[in-house]
Amino acid sequence: MADIAAIFHWPLAALEALELPELLGWRRRAVDRFNRMWGKGDR
């Protein structure tokens, strides 16, 4: 949850409303965005 909140600035209530598969999908997007922002290689 912290990865999603840090990258996308979502409030806790929005994160708590997500089902686990959706939460995991958004976490993957957050990690990918972080890596693009900071020039990191693949995961």
PDBQT receptor file of N, H, CA, C and O in Angstrom, charges set to zero:
ATOM      1  N   MET A   1       0.815  -1.189   0.000  1.00  0.00    +0.000 N 
ATOM      2  CA  MET A   1       0.000   0.000   0.000  1.00  0.00    +0.000 C 
ATOM      3  C   MET A   1       0.863   1.258   0.000  1.00  0.00    +0.000 C 
ATOM      4  O   MET A   1       0.539   2.243  -0.663  1.00  0.00    +0.000 OA
ATOM      5  N   ALA A   2       1.940   1.216   0.733  1.00  0.00    +0.000 N 
ATOM      6  H   ALA A   2       2.203   0.415   1.271  1.00  0.00    +0.000 HD
ATOM      7  CA  ALA A   2       2.800   2.400   0.825  1.00  0.00    +0.000 C 
ATOM      8  C   ALA A   2       3.387   2.763  -0.534  1.00  0.00    +0.000 C 
ATOM      9  O   ALA A   2       3.529   3.944  -0.850  1.00  0.00    +0.000 OA
ATOM     10  N   ASP A   3       3.730   1.756  -1.343  1.00  0.00    +0.000 N 
ATOM     11  H   ASP A   3       3.615   0.796  -1.086  1.00  0.00    +0.000 HD
ATOM     12  CA  ASP A   3       4.279   2.041  -2.669  1.00  0.00    +0.000 C 
ATOM     13  C   ASP A   3       3.266   2.798  -3.521  1.00  0.00    +0.000 C 
ATOM     14  O   ASP A   3       3.617   3.764  -4.198  1.00  0.00    +0.000 OA
ATOM     15  N   ILE A   4       2.021   2.361  -3.488  1.00  0.00    +0.000 N 
ATOM     16  H   ILE A   4       1.736   1.576  -2.938  1.00  0.00    +0.000 HD
ATOM     17  CA  ILE A   4       0.966   3.003  -4.271  1.00  0.00    +0.000 C 
ATOM     18  C   ILE A   4       0.719   4.419  -3.760  1.00  0.00    +0.000 C 
ATOM     19  O   ILE A   4       0.631   5.362  -4.547  1.00  0.00    +0.000 OA
ATOM     20  N   ALA A   5       0.608   4.564  -2.447  1.00  0.00    +0.000 N 
ATOM     21  H   ALA A   5       0.680   3.798  -1.808  1.00  0.00    +0.000 HD
ATOM     22  CA  ALA A   5       0.345   5.882  -1.864  1.00  0.00    +0.000 C 
ATOM     23  C   ALA A   5       1.477   6.851  -2.171  1.00  0.00    +0.000 C 
ATOM     24  O   ALA A   5       1.223   8.017  -2.470  1.00  0.00    +0.000 OA
ATOM     25  N   ALA A   6       2.720   6.390  -2.102  1.00  0.00    +0.000 N 
ATOM     26  H   ALA A   6       2.926   5.442  -1.858  1.00  0.00    +0.000 HD
ATOM     27  CA  ALA A   6       3.864   7.270  -2.335  1.00  0.00    +0.000 C 
ATOM     28  C   ALA A   6       3.948   7.740  -3.780  1.00  0.00    +0.000 C 
ATOM     29  O   ALA A   6       4.287   8.895  -4.040  1.00  0.00    +0.000 OA
ATOM     30  N   ILE A   7       3.648   6.867  -4.705  1.00  0.00    +0.000 N 
ATOM     31  H   ILE A   7       3.373   5.929  -4.494  1.00  0.00    +0.000 HD
ATOM     32  CA  ILE A   7       3.777   7.212  -6.127  1.00  0.00    +0.000 C 
ATOM     33  C   ILE A   7       2.538   7.929  -6.654  1.00  0.00    +0.000 C 
ATOM     34  O   ILE A   7       2.658   8.929  -7.361  1.00  0.00    +0.000 OA
ATOM     35  N   PHE A   8       1.353   7.428  -6.319  1.00  0.00    +0.000 N 
ATOM     36  H   PHE A   8       1.256   6.615  -5.745  1.00  0.00    +0.000 HD
ATOM     37  CA  PHE A   8       0.121   7.975  -6.881  1.00  0.00    +0.000 C 
ATOM     38  C   PHE A   8      -0.620   8.922  -5.941  1.00  0.00    +0.000 C 
ATOM     39  O   PHE A   8      -1.602   9.546  -6.341  1.00  0.00    +0.000 OA
ATOM     40  N   HIS A   9      -0.158   9.035  -4.690  1.00  0.00    +0.000 N 
ATOM     41  H   HIS A   9       0.640   8.528  -4.365  1.00  0.00    +0.000 HD
ATOM     42  CA  HIS A   9      -0.764   9.944  -3.703  1.00  0.00    +0.000 C 
ATOM     43  C   HIS A   9      -2.226   9.608  -3.417  1.00  0.00    +0.000 C 
ATOM     44  O   HIS A   9      -3.062  10.502  -3.285  1.00  0.00    +0.000 OA
ATOM     45  N   TRP A  10      -2.520   8.333  -3.323  1.00  0.00    +0.000 N 
ATOM     46  H   TRP A  10      -1.841   7.607  -3.430  1.00  0.00    +0.000 HD
ATOM     47  CA  TRP A  10      -3.875   7.889  -3.011  1.00  0.00    +0.000 C 
ATOM     48  C   TRP A  10      -4.058   7.844  -1.504  1.00  0.00    +0.000 C 
ATOM     49  O   TRP A  10      -3.137   7.457  -0.784  1.00  0.00    +0.000 OA
ATOM     50  N   PRO A  11      -5.224   8.232  -1.013  1.00  0.00    +0.000 N 
ATOM     51  CA  PRO A  11      -5.487   8.141   0.426  1.00  0.00    +0.000 C 
ATOM     52  C   PRO A  11      -5.730   6.691   0.846  1.00  0.00    +0.000 C 
ATOM     53  O   PRO A  11      -6.063   5.837   0.025  1.00  0.00    +0.000 OA
ATOM     54  N   LEU A  12      -5.559   6.438   2.121  1.00  0.00    +0.000 N 
ATOM     55  H   LEU A  12      -5.288   7.132   2.789  1.00  0.00    +0.000 HD
ATOM     56  CA  LEU A  12      -5.727   5.090   2.662  1.00  0.00    +0.000 C 
ATOM     57  C   LEU A  12      -7.112   4.517   2.365  1.00  0.00    +0.000 C 
ATOM     58  O   LEU A  12      -7.238   3.333   2.052  1.00  0.00    +0.000 OA
ATOM     59  N   ALA A  13      -8.145   5.343   2.460  1.00  0.00    +0.000 N 
ATOM     60  H   ALA A  13      -8.043   6.305   2.714  1.00  0.00    +0.000 HD
ATOM     61  CA  ALA A  13      -9.508   4.853   2.211  1.00  0.00    +0.000 C 
ATOM     62  C   ALA A  13      -9.647   4.282   0.800  1.00  0.00    +0.000 C 
ATOM     63  O   ALA A  13     -10.326   3.273   0.608  1.00  0.00    +0.000 OA
ATOM     64  N   ALA A  14      -9.018   4.909  -0.177  1.00  0.00    +0.000 N 
ATOM     65  H   ALA A  14      -8.466   5.729  -0.021  1.00  0.00    +0.000 HD
ATOM     66  CA  ALA A  14      -9.081   4.417  -1.557  1.00  0.00    +0.000 C 
ATOM     67  C   ALA A  14      -8.358   3.081  -1.686  1.00  0.00    +0.000 C 
ATOM     68  O   ALA A  14      -8.813   2.191  -2.404  1.00  0.00    +0.000 OA
ATOM     69  N   LEU A  15      -7.243   2.943  -0.996  1.00  0.00    +0.000 N 
ATOM     70  H   LEU A  15      -6.874   3.666  -0.412  1.00  0.00    +0.000 HD
ATOM     71  CA  LEU A  15      -6.483   1.690  -1.056  1.00  0.00    +0.000 C 
ATOM     72  C   LEU A  15      -7.219   0.558  -0.358  1.00  0.00    +0.000 C 
ATOM     73  O   LEU A  15      -7.210  -0.579  -0.830  1.00  0.00    +0.000 OA
ATOM     74  N   GLU A  16      -7.854   0.866   0.761  1.00  0.00    +0.000 N 
ATOM     75  H   GLU A  16      -7.861   1.789   1.144  1.00  0.00    +0.000 HD
ATOM     76  CA  GLU A  16      -8.586  -0.160   1.495  1.00  0.00    +0.000 C 
ATOM     77  C   GLU A  16      -9.787  -0.686   0.718  1.00  0.00    +0.000 C 
ATOM     78  O   GLU A  16     -10.250  -1.797   0.976  1.00  0.00    +0.000 OA
ATOM     79  N   ALA A  17     -10.290   0.086  -0.217  1.00  0.00    +0.000 N 
ATOM     80  H   ALA A  17      -9.915   0.989  -0.427  1.00  0.00    +0.000 HD
ATOM     81  CA  ALA A  17     -11.455  -0.322  -1.005  1.00  0.00    +0.000 C 
ATOM     82  C   ALA A  17     -11.091  -1.315  -2.113  1.00  0.00    +0.000 C 
ATOM     83  O   ALA A  17     -11.979  -1.940  -2.693  1.00  0.00    +0.000 OA
ATOM     84  N   LEU A  18      -9.804  -1.467  -2.413  1.00  0.00    +0.000 N 
ATOM     85  H   LEU A  18      -9.082  -0.959  -1.943  1.00  0.00    +0.000 HD
ATOM     86  CA  LEU A  18      -9.379  -2.350  -3.496  1.00  0.00    +0.000 C 
ATOM     87  C   LEU A  18      -9.352  -3.804  -3.043  1.00  0.00    +0.000 C 
ATOM     88  O   LEU A  18      -9.018  -4.109  -1.898  1.00  0.00    +0.000 OA
ATOM     89  N   GLU A  19      -9.709  -4.689  -3.958  1.00  0.00    +0.000 N 
ATOM     90  H   GLU A  19      -9.981  -4.442  -4.888  1.00  0.00    +0.000 HD
ATOM     91  CA  GLU A  19      -9.552  -6.125  -3.728  1.00  0.00    +0.000 C 
ATOM     92  C   GLU A  19      -8.071  -6.463  -3.904  1.00  0.00    +0.000 C 
ATOM     93  O   GLU A  19      -7.347  -5.734  -4.583  1.00  0.00    +0.000 OA
ATOM     94  N   LEU A  20      -7.624  -7.546  -3.306  1.00  0.00    +0.000 N 
ATOM     95  H   LEU A  20      -8.212  -8.138  -2.754  1.00  0.00    +0.000 HD
ATOM     96  CA  LEU A  20      -6.208  -7.901  -3.322  1.00  0.00    +0.000 C 
ATOM     97  C   LEU A  20      -5.608  -7.977  -4.731  1.00  0.00    +0.000 C 
ATOM     98  O   LEU A  20      -4.540  -7.403  -4.945  1.00  0.00    +0.000 OA
ATOM     99  N   PRO A  21      -6.236  -8.653  -5.705  1.00  0.00    +0.000 N 
ATOM    100  CA  PRO A  21      -5.627  -8.699  -7.041  1.00  0.00    +0.000 C 
ATOM    101  C   PRO A  21      -5.463  -7.300  -7.656  1.00  0.00    +0.000 C 
ATOM    102  O   PRO A  21      -4.464  -7.014  -8.315  1.00  0.00    +0.000 OA
ATOM    103  N   GLU A  22      -6.454  -6.444  -7.431  1.00  0.00    +0.000 N 
ATOM    104  H   GLU A  22      -7.266  -6.676  -6.896  1.00  0.00    +0.000 HD
ATOM    105  CA  GLU A  22      -6.370  -5.078  -7.958  1.00  0.00    +0.000 C 
ATOM    106  C   GLU A  22      -5.258  -4.302  -7.238  1.00  0.00    +0.000 C 
ATOM    107  O   GLU A  22      -4.509  -3.557  -7.869  1.00  0.00    +0.000 OA
ATOM    108  N   LEU A  23      -5.159  -4.479  -5.940  1.00  0.00    +0.000 N 
ATOM    109  H   LEU A  23      -5.767  -5.084  -5.428  1.00  0.00    +0.000 HD
ATOM    110  CA  LEU A  23      -4.117  -3.826  -5.154  1.00  0.00    +0.000 C 
ATOM    111  C   LEU A  23      -2.728  -4.241  -5.651  1.00  0.00    +0.000 C 
ATOM    112  O   LEU A  23      -1.838  -3.404  -5.801  1.00  0.00    +0.000 OA
ATOM    113  N   LEU A  24      -2.556  -5.526  -5.901  1.00  0.00    +0.000 N 
ATOM    114  H   LEU A  24      -3.279  -6.206  -5.780  1.00  0.00    +0.000 HD
ATOM    115  CA  LEU A  24      -1.271  -6.011  -6.398  1.00  0.00    +0.000 C 
ATOM    116  C   LEU A  24      -0.953  -5.460  -7.787  1.00  0.00    +0.000 C 
ATOM    117  O   LEU A  24       0.200  -5.158  -8.091  1.00  0.00    +0.000 OA
ATOM    118  N   GLY A  25      -1.973  -5.333  -8.620  1.00  0.00    +0.000 N 
ATOM    119  H   GLY A  25      -2.910  -5.579  -8.373  1.00  0.00    +0.000 HD
ATOM    120  CA  GLY A  25      -1.773  -4.746  -9.944  1.00  0.00    +0.000 C 
ATOM    121  C   GLY A  25      -1.330  -3.301  -9.858  1.00  0.00    +0.000 C 
ATOM    122  O   GLY A  25      -0.432  -2.876 -10.586  1.00  0.00    +0.000 OA
ATOM    123  N   TRP A  26      -1.956  -2.544  -8.971  1.00  0.00    +0.000 N 
ATOM    124  H   TRP A  26      -2.685  -2.889  -8.380  1.00  0.00    +0.000 HD
ATOM    125  CA  TRP A  26      -1.565  -1.143  -8.793  1.00  0.00    +0.000 C 
ATOM    126  C   TRP A  26      -0.181  -1.017  -8.172  1.00  0.00    +0.000 C 
ATOM    127  O   TRP A  26       0.545  -0.069  -8.472  1.00  0.00    +0.000 OA
ATOM    128  N   ARG A  27       0.195  -1.963  -7.307  1.00  0.00    +0.000 N 
ATOM    129  H   ARG A  27      -0.395  -2.733  -7.064  1.00  0.00    +0.000 HD
ATOM    130  CA  ARG A  27       1.542  -1.931  -6.745  1.00  0.00    +0.000 C 
ATOM    131  C   ARG A  27       2.578  -2.135  -7.847  1.00  0.00    +0.000 C 
ATOM    132  O   ARG A  27       3.608  -1.462  -7.874  1.00  0.00    +0.000 OA
ATOM    133  N   ARG A  28       2.296  -3.071  -8.756  1.00  0.00    +0.000 N 
ATOM    134  H   ARG A  28       1.459  -3.618  -8.734  1.00  0.00    +0.000 HD
ATOM    135  CA  ARG A  28       3.215  -3.318  -9.874  1.00  0.00    +0.000 C 
ATOM    136  C   ARG A  28       3.365  -2.035 -10.702  1.00  0.00    +0.000 C 
ATOM    137  O   ARG A  28       4.477  -1.679 -11.094  1.00  0.00    +0.000 OA
ATOM    138  N   ARG A  29       2.259  -1.344 -10.967  1.00  0.00    +0.000 N 
ATOM    139  H   ARG A  29       1.356  -1.633 -10.648  1.00  0.00    +0.000 HD
ATOM    140  CA  ARG A  29       2.319  -0.086 -11.718  1.00  0.00    +0.000 C 
ATOM    141  C   ARG A  29       3.136   0.965 -10.972  1.00  0.00    +0.000 C 
ATOM    142  O   ARG A  29       3.893   1.718 -11.584  1.00  0.00    +0.000 OA
ATOM    143  N   ALA A  30       2.981   1.013  -9.656  1.00  0.00    +0.000 N 
ATOM    144  H   ALA A  30       2.366   0.401  -9.159  1.00  0.00    +0.000 HD
ATOM    145  CA  ALA A  30       3.731   1.986  -8.856  1.00  0.00    +0.000 C 
ATOM    146  C   ALA A  30       5.237   1.703  -8.930  1.00  0.00    +0.000 C 
ATOM    147  O   ALA A  30       6.039   2.624  -9.085  1.00  0.00    +0.000 OA
ATOM    148  N   VAL A  31       5.608   0.442  -8.819  1.00  0.00    +0.000 N 
ATOM    149  H   VAL A  31       4.956  -0.306  -8.693  1.00  0.00    +0.000 HD
ATOM    150  CA  VAL A  31       7.024   0.075  -8.914  1.00  0.00    +0.000 C 
ATOM    151  C   VAL A  31       7.569   0.406 -10.298  1.00  0.00    +0.000 C 
ATOM    152  O   VAL A  31       8.671   0.941 -10.421  1.00  0.00    +0.000 OA
ATOM    153  N   ASP A  32       6.807   0.090 -11.334  1.00  0.00    +0.000 N 
ATOM    154  H   ASP A  32       5.912  -0.345 -11.234  1.00  0.00    +0.000 HD
ATOM    155  CA  ASP A  32       7.236   0.414 -12.695  1.00  0.00    +0.000 C 
ATOM    156  C   ASP A  32       7.411   1.915 -12.877  1.00  0.00    +0.000 C 
ATOM    157  O   ASP A  32       8.385   2.356 -13.487  1.00  0.00    +0.000 OA
ATOM    158  N   ARG A  33       6.479   2.699 -12.355  1.00  0.00    +0.000 N 
ATOM    159  H   ARG A  33       5.688   2.340 -11.860  1.00  0.00    +0.000 HD
ATOM    160  CA  ARG A  33       6.568   4.157 -12.467  1.00  0.00    +0.000 C 
ATOM    161  C   ARG A  33       7.798   4.672 -11.725  1.00  0.00    +0.000 C 
ATOM    162  O   ARG A  33       8.527   5.517 -12.244  1.00  0.00    +0.000 OA
ATOM    163  N   PHE A  34       8.032   4.168 -10.511  1.00  0.00    +0.000 N 
ATOM    164  H   PHE A  34       7.440   3.482 -10.089  1.00  0.00    +0.000 HD
ATOM    165  CA  PHE A  34       9.208   4.569  -9.744  1.00  0.00    +0.000 C 
ATOM    166  C   PHE A  34      10.484   4.286 -10.535  1.00  0.00    +0.000 C 
ATOM    167  O   PHE A  34      11.374   5.131 -10.628  1.00  0.00    +0.000 OA
ATOM    168  N   ASN A  35      10.553   3.096 -11.093  1.00  0.00    +0.000 N 
ATOM    169  H   ASN A  35       9.829   2.410 -11.018  1.00  0.00    +0.000 HD
ATOM    170  CA  ASN A  35      11.746   2.719 -11.854  1.00  0.00    +0.000 C 
ATOM    171  C   ASN A  35      11.953   3.612 -13.070  1.00  0.00    +0.000 C 
ATOM    172  O   ASN A  35      13.090   3.958 -13.390  1.00  0.00    +0.000 OA
ATOM    173  N   ARG A  36      10.887   3.987 -13.746  1.00  0.00    +0.000 N 
ATOM    174  H   ARG A  36       9.963   3.705 -13.485  1.00  0.00    +0.000 HD
ATOM    175  CA  ARG A  36      11.008   4.903 -14.891  1.00  0.00    +0.000 C 
ATOM    176  C   ARG A  36      11.425   6.287 -14.435  1.00  0.00    +0.000 C 
ATOM    177  O   ARG A  36      12.245   6.932 -15.088  1.00  0.00    +0.000 OA
ATOM    178  N   MET A  37      10.875   6.751 -13.324  1.00  0.00    +0.000 N 
ATOM    179  H   MET A  37      10.209   6.227 -12.794  1.00  0.00    +0.000 HD
ATOM    180  CA  MET A  37      11.184   8.085 -12.808  1.00  0.00    +0.000 C 
ATOM    181  C   MET A  37      12.647   8.205 -12.393  1.00  0.00    +0.000 C 
ATOM    182  O   MET A  37      13.272   9.244 -12.603  1.00  0.00    +0.000 OA
ATOM    183  N   TRP A  38      13.184   7.158 -11.813  1.00  0.00    +0.000 N 
ATOM    184  H   TRP A  38      12.677   6.313 -11.642  1.00  0.00    +0.000 HD
ATOM    185  CA  TRP A  38      14.532   7.202 -11.266  1.00  0.00    +0.000 C 
ATOM    186  C   TRP A  38      15.554   6.477 -12.128  1.00  0.00    +0.000 C 
ATOM    187  O   TRP A  38      16.692   6.276 -11.704  1.00  0.00    +0.000 OA
ATOM    188  N   GLY A  39      15.156   6.081 -13.342  1.00  0.00    +0.000 N 
ATOM    189  H   GLY A  39      14.232   6.244 -13.686  1.00  0.00    +0.000 HD
ATOM    190  CA  GLY A  39      16.093   5.478 -14.274  1.00  0.00    +0.000 C 
ATOM    191  C   GLY A  39      16.615   4.122 -13.832  1.00  0.00    +0.000 C 
ATOM    192  O   GLY A  39      17.733   3.739 -14.177  1.00  0.00    +0.000 OA
ATOM    193  N   LYS A  40      15.826   3.413 -13.083  1.00  0.00    +0.000 N 
ATOM    194  H   LYS A  40      14.918   3.724 -12.802  1.00  0.00    +0.000 HD
ATOM    195  CA  LYS A  40      16.242   2.087 -12.621  1.00  0.00    +0.000 C 
ATOM    196  C   LYS A  40      15.982   1.062 -13.716  1.00  0.00    +0.000 C 
ATOM    197  O   LYS A  40      15.091   1.233 -14.548  1.00  0.00    +0.000 OA
ATOM    198  N   GLY A  41      16.769  -0.001 -13.701  1.00  0.00    +0.000 N 
ATOM    199  H   GLY A  41      17.492  -0.141 -13.025  1.00  0.00    +0.000 HD
ATOM    200  CA  GLY A  41      16.563  -1.082 -14.646  1.00  0.00    +0.000 C 
ATOM    201  C   GLY A  41      15.356  -1.905 -14.270  1.00  0.00    +0.000 C 
ATOM    202  O   GLY A  41      14.570  -1.521 -13.404  1.00  0.00    +0.000 OA
ATOM    203  N   ASP A  42      15.217  -3.019 -14.914  1.00  0.00    +0.000 N 
ATOM    204  H   ASP A  42      15.856  -3.331 -15.618  1.00  0.00    +0.000 HD
ATOM    205  CA  ASP A  42      14.088  -3.901 -14.615  1.00  0.00    +0.000 C 
ATOM    206  C   ASP A  42      14.159  -4.367 -13.178  1.00  0.00    +0.000 C 
ATOM    207  O   ASP A  42      15.165  -4.924 -12.738  1.00  0.00    +0.000 OA
ATOM    208  N   ARG A  43      13.101  -4.137 -12.466  1.00  0.00    +0.000 N 
ATOM    209  H   ARG A  43      12.284  -3.684 -12.823  1.00  0.00    +0.000 HD
ATOM    210  CA  ARG A  43      12.860  -4.584 -11.085  1.00  0.00    +0.000 C 
ATOM    211  C   ARG A  43      14.119  -4.949 -10.408  1.00  0.00    +0.000 C 
ATOM    212  O   ARG A  43      14.101  -5.345  -9.242  1.00  0.00    +0.000 OA
TER     213      ARG A  43
